Amino acid sequence: MNYGMSRTLDRPFDEVNEEVRAALAEQGFGVVTEIDMQATLRTKIGVEIDQQIILGVCSPKYAHRALQVEPSIGLLLPCNVVIRKTDAGTVVEMINPQMMAEITEAPEMQTIADEVSEKLSAALASLRAA
């Protein structure tokens, strides 16, 4: 199983970052955590990388449903979204929620994973390429 889905956009990092957040909000997801990997690695170990952030996004409705099915699903929450600058453009990567269904093997989780996948895919598809 592919653990993520991605798109590469020919647009500046900061512009894509703003649009990703808006697209996620449109689909009912909020950003609950944010890790600036560039700043963290610079500060902690003195290395330089291109701009990269990891957003932990959550839909309380889906998180609650998933926790009702499998209390330990919190190990896979929140859903991670990565935005990173590359030579090819700005890459946006989103976790594949189908992993929740595969790992738990709970039939009820499949419905949740399908719905979350649909929402994240819609957010990713809505991003302007250029």
C-alpha positions in Angstrom: 0.0 0.0 0.0 1.2 3.5 -0.8 1.4 5.4 2.5 0.9 8.8 0.9 -0.5 10.8 -1.9 1.3 13.9 -3.4 1.3 16.7 -5.9 4.2 18.9 -7.1 3.2 22.5 -7.8 5.1 25.1 -9.7 4.5 27.8 -7.2 6.3 29.4 -4.2 6.4 27.5 -0.9 4.6 30.2 1.1 1.8 30.6 -1.4 1.2 26.8 -1.5 1.4 26.6 2.3 -1.5 29.1 2.6 -3.6 27.4 -0.1 -3.1 23.9 1.5 -4.3 25.2 4.8 -7.4 26.7 3.2 -8.1 23.6 1.2 -7.9 21.4 4.3 -10.2 23.8 6.2 -12.7 23.6 3.3 -12.8 19.8 3.8 -13.3 20.1 7.6 -9.7 19.7 8.8 -7.9 22.0 11.2 -4.1 22.2 11.9 -3.4 21.0 15.4 0.3 20.8 15.2 3.0 22.3 13.0 6.7 21.4 12.8 9.1 23.6 10.8 11.7 21.0 9.9 14.1 23.5 8.4 14.2 25.6 11.6 14.2 22.5 13.9 17.2 20.8 12.1 19.1 24.1 11.9 18.6 24.7 15.7 19.0 21.1 16.9 21.8 19.7 14.8 23.1 22.6 12.7 22.1 21.4 9.3 20.4 23.2 6.5 17.5 21.8 4.4 15.1 23.4 2.1 11.8 24.7 3.5 9.7 21.9 4.9 6.8 21.8 7.3 4.8 19.0 8.7 1.2 19.8 9.6 -0.8 17.6 11.9 -4.3 17.9 10.7 -7.5 16.7 12.3 -11.2 16.5 11.7 -12.7 16.1 15.2 -15.7 14.3 13.8 -13.6 11.6 12.1 -11.1 11.4 15.0 -14.0 10.7 17.4 -15.5 8.1 15.2 -12.1 6.4 14.8 -11.4 6.4 18.5 -14.8 4.7 19.1 -13.8 1.9 16.8 -10.2 1.6 18.0 -9.0 3.5 21.1 -5.4 3.1 20.2 -5.9 4.8 16.8 -4.5 7.9 18.4 -1.1 6.4 17.5 -1.9 7.3 13.8 -3.5 10.7 14.5 -3.4 13.5 13.5 -3.1 13.0 9.8 0.3 14.3 8.6 0.6 16.7 5.7 4.0 17.7 4.4 4.8 20.8 2.4 8.3 21.0 1.1 10.4 23.0 -1.3 12.3 21.0 -4.0 14.1 21.9 -7.2 11.0 20.6 -9.1 8.6 22.9 -7.2 6.7 22.7 -4.0 5.6 19.2 -3.0 2.5 18.6 -1.0 2.2 15.1 0.5 -0.7 13.7 2.6 -0.9 10.5 4.5 -3.1 7.8 3.1 -5.8 7.2 5.7 -6.4 3.7 4.3 -3.5 2.6 6.5 -5.9 3.0 9.5 -8.2 0.4 8.1 -5.4 -1.9 7.0 -3.5 -1.8 10.4 -6.6 -2.2 12.6 -8.4 -4.7 10.4 -11.7 -3.3 11.8 -14.4 -3.3 9.2 -15.9 -0.1 10.8 -12.6 1.6 10.2 -12.8 1.1 6.5 -15.8 3.4 6.2 -14.0 6.1 8.1 -10.8 5.7 6.1 -12.7 5.9 2.9 -14.4 9.1 4.0 -11.2 10.7 5.2 -9.4 9.6 2.0 -12.1 11.3 -0.1 -11.7 14.6 1.9 -7.9 14.7 1.8 -7.9 13.7 -1.9 -10.4 16.5 -2.6 -8.1 19.0 -0.8 -5.1 17.9 -2.7 -6.9 18.0 -6.0 -8.2 21.5 -5.4 -4.7 23.0 -5.3 -3.7 25.1 -8.3 -0.8 23.6 -10.3 0.7 27.0 -11.3 
